[in-house]
Amino acid sequence: MDIEKLRSETSTFSRGITYLDHAAGSVPPFPVIESMKKYLKDLAEKGPVHPRLYDESMKKVSETKQKLAKFINAKGEEEIAFVKTGSEAISILADGLKLRKDDEVIVDALEITPGFVPWLRLKKETGIKVKILKIDKDGLLNVNELQELVTPKTKLILALHISNLLGTLQPVEQIGRIAKENQALYVVNACESLGQLEVDIQKLKCDFIFAPFRKWLRGPQGLALLFCRKELINKIEPASIGWNTTRWVSDEGYAHMNTCERFEAGEPNFLAVAGLSRAVDYVSEAGGLQAIRARIKKLTRYLLEKLDAVKGLEIYGIKDENLRGGIVSFNLKKVAPRKVSEKLAEKNVVIEAGTFAARLALSTFGLKECARVCVHYFNDETDIDRFVENLKNVK
């Protein structure tokens, strides 16, 4: 992994900014930006429905889906949908699966608002039962407790791969085995894992995955992945109808597409797809997922050690880089979390503070808010040192 090259292709460094908020959205590298600029140039010169540009753009959508299918070990592009956000993806599933009264859904306590509230809405509207799989003080899900929660009425289990709040890596493969043993559908929230470690749907034994591309994959905003296992596509009623998703076959008849395209109402986001295609390629250019994972673990260990030495600072979640992604949440004694992020921003060090929409996870630690810092493969020890030194000066 050529760190110097990777940093030279990330513009924040040339601006004097130390960017450490990848869990919210990372920095696209130059090649991703250039790919998007090329599309915009072609768009301006040819017009949006110029036959050659439009055909090339549709071909790029198909090719990019094929890349992603290979990236997550799916069967093919028919199992890949491009939606606007991860929030939209989970709502498509919640609305489209048509769960009934007394059906049970198990959601883990790490899940955030857009992944949890749709099930609460269904509880209110249809009478489903929502069960919560709790976490321990290390921020890890208890697989044994899951066994106790599952019943013959359990229709779906939703689990985070990596917590956006704590950064803790969850036993998603074990959860997948339990789901299959109990004939329950299994959804994996891969919002914080796609791009920083392997996401293999065959190993996870999952039926659905959702994740935006703006985070660890370093892709564009406004585009996200919804993976749906081929055998289940026709069992989900799409939330929206588009000219490309549904055939109007008679005055009173219609038929939805038999691929995940049924969830993509309207014209594809060609600009974002251009950037995404390049972002997927860039993973290999950076060294591949194994090298990326090893690099993030190394930096996370360094970050944990540095934070451990800061007086009056508390870290949340297990202090083991092997059980973490590149995310660490903390609080400074007697300093409001948002004050920490504001003061660091004044020094061009970008982290984040708030609730991170993770109400249940915060309550496990008796918290209302916390600060969060993240490291990606193109960061280095000097970034962490700069962050910690400025952190020590926050009063």
Buried (B, 14 or more C-beta within 10 A) or exposed (E): BEBEEBBBBBBBBEEEBBBBBBBBBBBBBBBBBBBBBEBEEBBEEBEEEBEEBBEBBBEBBEEBBBBBBEBBEBEEBBBBBBBBBBBBBBBBBBBBBEBEEEBBBBBBBBBBBBBBBBBBEBBEEEEBBEBBBBBEEEBBBBBEEBEEBBEEEBBBBBBBBBBBBBBBBBBBEBBBBBBBEBEBBBBBBBBBBBBBBBBBBEEBBBBBBBBBBBBBBBBBBBBBBBBBBBEBBEEBEBBBBBEBBBEEEEEEEEEBBEBBBBBBBEBBBBBBBBBBBBBBBBBEBBBEBEBBBBBBBBBBBBBBEBBEEBEEBBBBBBBBBEBBBBBBBBBBEEBEBEBBBEBBBEBBBBBBBBBBBBBBBBEBBEBEBBBBBBBBBBBBEEBBEBBBEBBBEBE
